Amino acid sequence: MSDTQQIFLFIGIMASIIFIFGLFIYLMMKLNIFLIKSLIYRGKMTDERLICRYNDMKVNKDNKSHLIKLSIISGLIGGGLIGGILFYFLIKKMFTNYYEIYKQAMIERNLPL
């Protein structure tokens, strides 16, 4: 194998790892959102717990250092710098989705925001 073939093989393998790990995180995010919604709407989550989760997500939604730490860890596990950048936006979207779910539940239960 020549050097250029090895480089292209490495790039292909890294792209595959990034894609598979990103898809796994995305599917777990969707499953977690579904489970949170079902817990809230079946009445399994108490008002105190909902308020606590809402306040946690309110803080973490805009916390750049927390997002950067999680994206660095995800990037180290699944694909280096490009994976870390991809996972930064994926994790940011995840936090925003969780925040919106808790916010809608707080509004529906007439709890103070």
C-alpha positions in Angstrom: 0.0 0.0 0.0 1.3 3.4 -0.9 1.3 6.3 1.5 -1.6 8.1 -0.1 -3.7 5.0 0.1 -3.0 4.7 3.8 -3.9 8.3 4.3 -7.2 7.9 2.5 -7.9 4.7 4.4 -7.2 6.5 7.7 -9.5 9.4 6.7 -12.3 6.9 5.7 -12.0 5.0 9.0 -12.0 8.2 11.1 -15.0 9.5 9.2 -16.8 6.2 9.8 -16.1 6.3 13.5 -17.3 9.9 13.7 -20.5 9.1 11.8 -21.3 5.9 13.9 -20.6 7.6 17.2 -22.6 10.7 16.2 -25.5 8.5 15.1 -25.3 6.6 18.4 -25.5 9.9 20.4 -28.3 11.2 18.2 -30.4 8.0 18.7 -29.7 8.0 22.5 -30.7 11.7 22.6 -34.0 11.0 20.8 -34.7 8.0 23.1 -34.0 10.1 26.2 -36.3 12.9 25.0 -39.1 10.3 24.4 -38.5 8.9 27.9 -38.5 12.3 29.5 -41.7 13.3 27.8 -43.4 10.0 28.8 -42.4 10.5 32.4 -43.7 14.0 32.5 -47.0 13.3 30.7 -47.8 10.1 32.6 -47.4 12.1 35.9 -44.4 10.1 37.1 -42.3 13.2 37.6 -43.2 15.3 40.6 -43.4 19.1 40.5 -40.3 19.5 42.8 -38.3 17.2 40.5 -39.5 19.0 37.4 -38.5 22.4 38.9 -35.1 21.1 39.8 -34.5 19.6 36.4 -35.7 22.8 34.7 -33.4 24.9 36.8 -30.4 22.6 36.0 -31.1 22.8 32.3 -31.6 26.5 32.5 -28.0 26.8 33.9 -26.4 24.2 31.6 -28.1 25.4 28.4 -25.9 28.4 28.1 -22.9 27.1 30.0 -20.1 27.1 27.3 -17.5 25.6 29.5 -19.7 22.6 30.2 -20.4 22.2 26.5 -16.8 22.4 25.6 -15.8 19.8 28.2 -18.4 17.4 27.0 -17.4 17.9 23.3 -13.7 17.4 24.1 -14.5 14.1 25.9 -16.7 13.0 23.0 -14.1 14.1 20.5 -11.5 12.0 22.2 -13.7 9.0 22.2 -15.1 9.3 18.7 -13.0 11.1 16.1 -10.6 13.8 17.2 -11.0 17.5 16.4 -13.6 17.2 13.7 -15.7 14.8 15.9 -15.4 17.2 18.8 -16.7 20.1 16.7 -19.6 18.0 15.5 -20.4 16.8 19.0 -20.3 20.4 20.3 -23.2 21.3 18.1 -25.0 18.0 18.8 -24.7 18.4 22.6 -25.8 22.0 22.3 -28.9 21.0 20.4 -29.5 18.2 23.0 -29.4 20.7 25.9 -31.7 23.1 24.1 -34.2 20.3 23.4 -34.2 19.2 27.0 -34.7 22.8 28.2 -37.7 23.2 25.9 -39.3 20.0 27.1 -39.0 21.1 30.8 -40.1 24.6 30.0 -43.3 23.4 28.2 -44.0 21.0 31.1 -43.6 23.9 33.6 -46.0 26.0 31.6 -48.6 23.2 31.3 -48.5 22.6 35.1 -48.6 26.4 35.8 -45.4 26.3 37.8 -43.2 29.5 38.1 -40.5 29.8 35.6 
